[in-house]
Amino acid sequence: MFPVFASFAEATGAFWDPMGVGRAAIDYWRDSCERSVLYLDVMRQRGNQYLEHMEQTKPNVLGFDAEVLMDGRTLPNPVNYELMRIVPPQGIEINEGMRPFVVVDPRAGHGPGIGGFKPDSEIGVALRAGHPCYFIGFLPFPVPGQTVEDVVEAEVAFLKHVIDRHPETVEKPMVVGNCQAGWQLMMAAALEPECFGPILVAGAPLSYWAGERGKAPMRYSGGLLGGSWVTALAGDLGHGHFDGALLVQNFEKLNPANTLWTKQYRLYANVDTEARRYLEFERWWGGHVVLNAEEIQYIVDNLFIGNRLSTAQMMTRDGRRIDLRNVRSPIVVFCSKGDDITPPPQALGWIGDLYDSVDDIIANEQTIVYCVHDTTGHLGIFVSGSVSRKEHTEFTANMDYIDILPPGLYETKVTEKPASAANPDLIDGDYLLEFSPRNLDDINDIVQNMPEDERRFATVARISDINLGLYRRYWRPWLQAVMTPEAARWIRRMHPIRLGYKLLSDRNPLTVPLPVMAEAVKANRHPVGANNPFRVAEGMVSDQIEHALEGYREVRDSFSEKLFMQLYGQPWLQIMAGLGAAEGRILPNPGAQPEHRRFIAQRQQEVQASVELGNSHHAVMRTLIFVLGGAPTTDERNFQRLKATRAEIEPNLDLTSFKALVRDQFFILKHDSYAALEALPKLLTGESAKAIDAHFAHIEQVVSASGPLDEKSQSRLALVRSLFDKAKPEEKDGGGERGRNDATLEPKALQATAPDTKVTQAEASAVTERTKAEPAPLSDAAPGTEKNRRQTSQRRENKTPPSGSSTT
């Protein structure tokens, strides 16, 4: 230790001055005493704040004024939820014609308001963008008998009310669900898809068995406790209520270093500047609420242990299946690698559980966008100011772009706007939002699903049902006979987390001198510098304590995982649980069911019938999708140009109809790009040469908005140019049709412009012979089968429309 302190003294200029070391010690002692007084006073304020907050009838931590529009307690199935309109602060103008923005807060043990408790929040971002904002919060105690399904129905009723308040707005509300509110919204959107616009689920667990080995320790809790009988026990001890402080305690146990030391030491070490932020956060973190025992039992049995949401196994009480494939709004999944409560595998695993391929996603007309943050923690996803200013601002500003993205799977990234970016005037703010097409292999790389682990969790689900049945049959009657409402209230009051707030408040007579002492310290404060050797030593000791607690956590989590894997990996236990000895996946894959495959085939037939139906608007949109589909990414600049183009060529087309046009043309291209491009000249029939040139100019303007085109996109644009030239009403030349430069298009030239095509030379020659030098499209836009091409050719030769055809 001597060399260490010698270096401290040398750094402070006191190496050769023993008196200097003594002065440093005295200064540090005085500073530490002052900080201790201020720290204890902050803890006293925290306790008073907690008591004041819990005494409120409708406590929340919203940083904005709000008025209640609907009280969930008045609904046919009453719940303790409310719909509130956010009153815009002074200086912020709201455009009532813009898409409404609705934030639903999580009811996971804490009170409401976290989505808007400061200016740089989800609500703050939406208000500054001009959106009318609404907030769905809840009261501390549930309505007796309310269920999760009642809450889902209430959220649907609230959204319908928001829609009715904005009859002039065609777009449906954008809805944000944080953490537990995310899966609630997904359930509601699966049951009532017409009420939802784009859905942003932030840090929301949807696939509860997923997780990477060595991480996500919470997923093992149910198995190590023997199932959900513990949840039933807690509900019975609460006389029908489940204390939210138990959930908060589980969160805190995940990171003992932060809970037991780091958070409190950060306050102590920086008490002069950290107090306000600490108290603001603790006002929400300590606002514990209560759930009905039936609600939490439903959540644990069906979601956390049963994992039935991501595999479409849940049914409502009136017999409706909760199938997330029914969601018709774009779904934006925002998660983070630094989140130990909802890691990326749990946020994204449902995609692989529900869908067999990206083609399956497309056939279900779903647009799924995911964004994986690198570092922020669970609360940072929807609390951090930097995340709000960056990711949430970009999501909000570009939600219309997301709303018209063709069906499929995309990854989005938010990067700083390059100084040399092309068309910088089309980039909103300081960041650029880019979209890249992805497939299920990319999701599987994140989720890292293991069939043997699925068998383990399936075994837990069976054992849980057995233990819960035994508890309900033999233990519950005795416990319910002795528990009273007053006993349940005392158990809640004596919870260690609640006591921690109450004991350090003005209710404790020992805290009486603290405010006087704190005022005296503030009036004559003597902080030491950061180079004080004893202050440096304090920081080193703190780091050692934090590392020790981190080491304990790692050992604990590793042991828990190994115990879980060994116990529930036993073949005899799996067989006794009724899983049999077969290997492979336990979870049913709805995308692989025969009836679903028939649905896909039927959808493909409907799309095939629409290939040649439409006009120039359909041709332009089909071309844009085709050309941009060759680029590795697209960004908001393409959308800004697309909006301007729509205003010029589709002035009377609202966003909903425009979105339908985009999706229809995407389906056609995805199903059979060869036939889709063959039909372009027919869609342009009747257009003048000048009009066709104008259409193509718009196309060039949109596709080049994000910068120079890559080679693949340029080749696609050249192919489309030749097709547009062919559609012009020009004179025919004996050797072929004249293009813009009077050039005759030949099959070999066409193949040269698309070197990566999988279309064979024979196929290209056949099409050229049939269509007088029409170009072969690039194959990576999902070319259709040869059978489909033959059917298209036969229809053209016979000039008969397909049966059941309809306009796009």
Secondary structure by P-SEA (a helix, b strand, c coil): caaaaaaaaaaacccccaaaaaaaaaaaaaaaaaaaaaaaaaaaaaaaaaaaaaaccccccccbbbbbccccccccccccbbbbbbccccccccccccbbbbbbbbcccccccccccccccaaaaaaaaccbbbbbbbcccccccccaaaaaaaaaaaaaaaaaaccccccccbbbbcaaaaaaaaaaaaaccccccbbbbccccccccccccccccccccccccccaaaaaaaaaaaccbbbaaaaaaaaaaccccccccaaaaaaaacccccaaaaaaaaaaaaccccccaaaaaaaaaccccccccccccccccccccccccccccbbbbbbccccccccccccccccccccccaaaaaaabbbbbbbbbcccccccccccccccccaaaaaaacaaaaaacccccbbbbbbcccccccccccccccbbbbbbbbcaaaaaaaacccaaaaaaaaaaaaaaaaaaaaaacccaaaaaacccaaaaaaaaaacaaaaaaaaaccccccccaaaaaaaaaaabbbbbccccaaaaaaaaaaaaaaaaaaaaaaaaaaaaaaaaaaaaacaaaaaaaccccccccccccccccaaaaaaaaaaaaaaaaacccccaaaaaaaaaaaaaaacccccaaaaaaaaaaaaaccccccaaaaaaaaaaaaaaaaacaaaaaaacccccccccaaaaaaaaaaaaaaaaccccccaaaaaaaaaaaaaaaaacccccccccccccccccccaaaaaaacccccccaaaaaaaaaacccccccccccccccaaaaaaaaaaaaacccccccccc
